[in-house]
């Protein structure tokens, strides 16, 4: 399954010759002189992967919204009918959203990503995905034994490449990928935070999502509209931490709906995110924020910094009013 390609050093660098996800451009092994090998250690210790949560109703709604959006893009002639290669982030939500393609009419899809999760194997089994390229297999413990038993079947439909090839800006741009990644929160201008909670608590890195978001032909971020049992809005006036700027973000999907932010002003993006993606509980407070900003700027482009305490007070007022009811 491995396709190990090493670009030449600087001043001699050439184009990475990948024009389709299933192009083999390297070797199935890493070249190494025998005199460099001290020993070969064989082990039967299993990979330490985590179980994946079952798809819930919200993830299924997000998948449905995304599929309908892609179908409309095909109908409008902005995407080919067999779709460009798809990249997907890692985790429960990413796996569930990608799994939504099982119920779509799309066939012969290709995947060009970093992580190959259960959903990709499922799509290969049902012949929705014809080929998948990645860097790592993060198969859940439940699927691991089945994967190994059917390795001969899978290995003809999978490539594993070095991360600098899988996440190469050159290849991502050439293939015209559809990048689907996960956000922790999204602000009304379209900036995405995917790594920090509250601005100072790092929960994960961004992995290759920065490479894919910046260079993909279509960049999608998914997030539930709320967190912490509905007490926190994931659509906010300003994100605590910016991982992906508004310039790299095209589409936002929550269980409430979908917002296509392309070719929109800051105020148009804000309206779409509030009405389509924010939870109804927090929409009035978000509208009030936009009204304050509009009064300050005369509806010019962008939002000025605002005391975060104003937003927190608005959220607290909403939750207090609900408790009283």
N, C-alpha and C positions, 0 to 999 in steps of 0.2 A: 504493500500500500504506500510505501514511502517514496517521495520524489524529492531528493535532496539536490538543490541547485544552489551553487555558491557564485554570486556575482564576482567579477574581477575587481581587483583593487582600484582605487581612484587613479585617474588619468588613463586607465585602460577600460573603464566601465562601459558596458554595452547594455542595450535594452534587454529587459527580462522577456524572453520570447513566449510569454503566455498570452494567447488571444482568445482562448476558451478555457473554461474551468477544468476540462478533462485533458488538457495538453500535458503530456509528460515531457519535462524539459531537463530533468536531472537524472540522478542515479538512485536505485532502490536501497542504497546504503551510504554511509559516510566513509570516504576514502581515508585510509590510515595505514601508514607503513607498519609492518609487523614488528619492527624493532621498538616501536612506541608502546606496544601492548605488554603490560606486566602480567595481567591475568584476566581471565574471563570468569565472571561469577554468575552462575545460574540460580535463579530464585523462583519460588512459587508463591511469594507474598502477593496477595491481590492488591489492585489499585484501591486507594482510599477515596472513593467517590461518595457523594451524599445522595440519599433518596430524593426523588422529585415529588412535590405535592401534586395531587390530582387537579385537573383543570376545574376551576370553579366557575360560577355563573358570570362573574365580572370578566375573567380572562376570555371566556367564550364570546362575550359581547364585544370585547376589543378585537378579537380575531374576526368576528363577523363584519364589524365596521371597516376593518382593514381590507378584507376580501372585496367588499362592495366598492370601496374606493379604488382598488386596483382594477377591478372590472370596468369601472367608469373611465379610468385612465386609458385602458385598452380601447374602449368604445370611442373615446375622443381622439384616438390616434397618437397619444403621447407615449404609449408603451406598446411594444410588440405583443402579439397574442400569447406567445409562449413565455413571456416575461424574461428580463435580464436575470443574471445570477442573483441569488438572495443571500444576504449576510444576516445572521441573527446573533444577538448577545447571549449571555449565559444566565442560567437561573430558572426558577419556577415559572415566572411570568413569560420570559422569552420562549421557553420550551412550549408553554401552553398556547401562546399566540402563533408560533410557527406551526404547531399542531393543527391550527384552524384550517390550514390548507387541505387537510384530509377531506373536508366537506365542500371544497371548492370545485370549480370546473377546470381548474388549471392542471395541465399534464406536462410531462417531460421537463420538469423544472430542474434547474441546477442550483447548487449551493456553493458559494465561495466565501468561507468564513474562517474564524479561528477555532471555535469550539464546535465539536460534533456531538450533539446531545441525543437523547432518546427520540425526540420528535423527528429528527433527520432519518434515523433508522426506520421509524414507522412509515415515513413518506417513501423511503426506498422500497420497503416491503409491499406497499400498495401501488407502486409504480407511479406515484406522483412526482418523485424526484428520480431523475435518470442518473445523476452523478453529483458527488459532493466532494469538495476540497476543503481541508482544514489544517490545523496545526496539532490539535489535541483531541483525543476521544474522552469525553466526560460522561460516560455511560453510567446510569444509575446501577446500584448493586442488584436491583431486581432484574435488570436486562443484561448484566454482564455475562452470565453463564450462557445465555441464549446467543449472545453476540459471538462468543468464542466458539460455540458449537457450529455456528453458521458462517465462520470466518471465510471459507472458500467462496461463499455466495456474495458476501459484502465486499471482499477485497478488490473485486473488479469494478466496483462502483464508488470507491473511496481513494483519495490521495491524502497523505499527510506530508505537509511541507514545513520548512523552517519558518518561524514567525515573521522574519524580515521579508519573506516572499508572500505569505498570506496577507500581511498588513502593508504591503508595498503600495504607496500612493500611486505609483505609475500603473500598476496592474489594476487596482481598484477603479481608477479613472478610465482605463482602456476598456474594461469589461462593462462599465455603466451599471454598477451594482445598485440594488435596492437594499439599503442598510436599515435594519430594524433593531433598535436598542432600547434599553430601559432607563427611565429617568426617575430620580427621587422626587424632584419638584421642577415645575416649569413656571417662569414668570410671564407677565402679560406682554412683554416685548418679544418673547420666544426664546430667551436664554434658558439653558438646561443645566441643572445640577444633578450629577449622577454619582457623586462620591461622598459628600459631606452632609451629615445631619446637624442642623442648627449652626452650621458654619465652622464648627471647631471639632466635630467628632467624625473622624474618617471611618467609613464603614466598608469601603472597597476602593480599589483604584479604577481607572477608566479603561484599563486593558487596551484593546485595539479600537475601541469605539471612536476615539478622536481621529484616527486615521481614516476610518470608514465614513464617519459623519462629514468630514471635510471634503472627501474626494468622491463620494458616491453620487450617482446621478439623481437618486431620490433618497432623502434621509428622513426616517420615521423614528419617533420616540414614543414609547408607550408608558403609561403610568396609571394606577388607579386614581380616581379624583380625590380620594381622601386616604388618610393613614391613621393609625392608632384608634381603631374603632370608630372612625368618622369624626374625630375631634380635631384633626389637622387637615387643612386643605393642601392638596398637592399642586394646585394652581394658585400662585401667589403674586402679589404686586412686584416683588423683587426676590430673586433667589439669593440664598445666603452665600452661595459659592457658584461660580460660573465654570463649568467644564466645557460646554459647547455653546458658542455664541449664537445669537439670532441669525447670523449670516450663514450658518451651517445647518440650520434646522428648517425642514420643509413642512413636516406634518406631525401633529400631535394627536394621539389616540388615548382616550380613557373609556371607561365603561359607559360614560354619558354620551359620547359621540366622538366626532373627528373634526379637526380644524386644519384646513389647508392654508398655510401661512405664506405661501409663495406669492410674490408680487403684491404684498399688502403693506400699508403703512403701519406704524406702531399702534395707532388707535384702531385700525381695522383688525390687526392681529388680536388686540386686547378684546375687542367685541366678540370675535369668533371663539376665542378661548373661554370667555365667560359663558357665552350662550350655548356652546357646543360641548365643552369639556369639563367645566367646573361643576362641582356638586351644587344642586339647587340651594342647599343650606347656606352656602357662602357667596352666592351670586350677588345679593344686595350689597354686601360689604365691598366686593370687588368693583361693582358699579360705582359705589361712592368714591372709591380711590380714583377711578378714571375721571369722575366728575371734578374732583379736587385738582387733579393734574391738568385737566382741560382748562379750568378757570385760571390756573397759574400761567400756563404757556400759550394760551390762545389757540389751542388745538394744533400746535406745531408738533414736529416729529419728536418722539421720545418722551420719557418721563424723568422728572427731576428726582433726586434723592429725597426720601421722606423718613421721618422718625418711625422706626419699626414698631414702637409702642402704640402708634395709632392703629396699625393693622392688628396687633395682638389684642387691643381693647375691643375692636370690632368683632373678632373671633370669640372673645370671652362673652361679649354681649349676646351673640347668637346662641352659644351653648347655655348661658344662664336663662335666656328666654325659653328655650326648649325644655329645660328642667322645670320651670315654673308651669309650663303647659301640661 
